[in-house]
Amino acid sequence: MGRLIRHKHLKLDQKKIDQAKTYLGVKTESEAIDQALEFLIAEKTINNTLRKIRGKGQIKKMIGLSHDILIALTARTIGAMVITANRQDFETLQGLCPFHLQVV
């Protein structure tokens, strides 16, 4: 999916932007805001995915799947492929939040 970049004029709290830059380890305010928005979007996707699978397994399984969701979403965000032997969990997740997957 291509990115649509637009120039924006916003009034934002400078202290929050400086804290975000420091926390995220980026140089520019634009990078800080972009990464913060990426985290917010990823959190929403994680929450929605966990909601979809809630009640379909034991709590241990849910914790394991939450780790798998983080792996899948990280790979999707950076354009990487998940290579795993865990066919069942990752194919289930791929149906809920698409990402590149190779099962070995």
N, C-alpha and C positions, 0 to 999 in steps of 0.2 A: 504494500500500500504506500503510495507516494505521499510526501508531506506537502501541505499547503502552507507556505510561510507568508505571513502578512505583517506589515509594520503596524504596531499598536502604540497608542499614547495612554498610559495608565498612571493613576495616582496610587502608589504603594508605600507601605511602611518601610523606610530605608533600613531600619534596624533588623527587620525580618529578612530582608533581602541579604544583608551582610551575614546574618547567622546562617542562612541557607547556603550562601557561597562557601562559608567556612566548613559547614557540616558536609557538604557534597564535594568539597575539594575542587571547585571549578574557579575559573578566572573571571568570567563575565557574569553580569546580572542576568543576561538572556539565558545563559547556560543553566544558571541556578533555577530560574523560573521554569524553563523547559523540563529539567530533570524532576523538579518538584511535581509538576503536572503529570509526568510519566509515572511517578510513584503513586500518585492519587488514582490514576486510571488503572494501574496494576492492582492496587488495593481493592478497587471496585470489582475488577474481574475475579480476583481471588475470593472475595466475599460471595459474589454471585455463584461461582463454581461450587464453593463449599455448601451454599444453600441448596443447590441442585442435587448434591450427593448426600445431604443430611438424611439420616434415618436409614441409610442403605448399608450400614456396616457398624462394626464395633468402634469404640473410641480410639483404640490403638490404630486401627485402619484409617480413621479420619486424620489422625496426626501424621501418619505416613503419607497419606494423599496430599495433605497440606504442603508437605515438603516437596512432593512431586509437582504440585501446582507451581510452586516457586521456581523450580527448575524449568518447567515448561514455559512459564511466562518470561523468565529471564532469557531463555533461548530465543523466544519469539521477539522480544524487544531488541535484541542485538543481531537478529537475523541468523542465528546459529541453528544447528540441528541437534536434537536430543538423540543420542545413540544409547540404547539400553536393551537388556534382556527381559525387562519387566513389561512384557507385552500387554497383559490384562489392564494394569493401572493406567499406563500411558495411552493406550488406544481408547480407553474410556475417557480420559481427560482430553484427548484430541477431538473427540466429538463435542465437548463442552467449550473448549477454548482452543481453536486451531493453532497448530505449530508444526514445524518440520520434525518428522520422526523417522528413525530407522531402528528397527528391531533386529537384534543379532541373536 
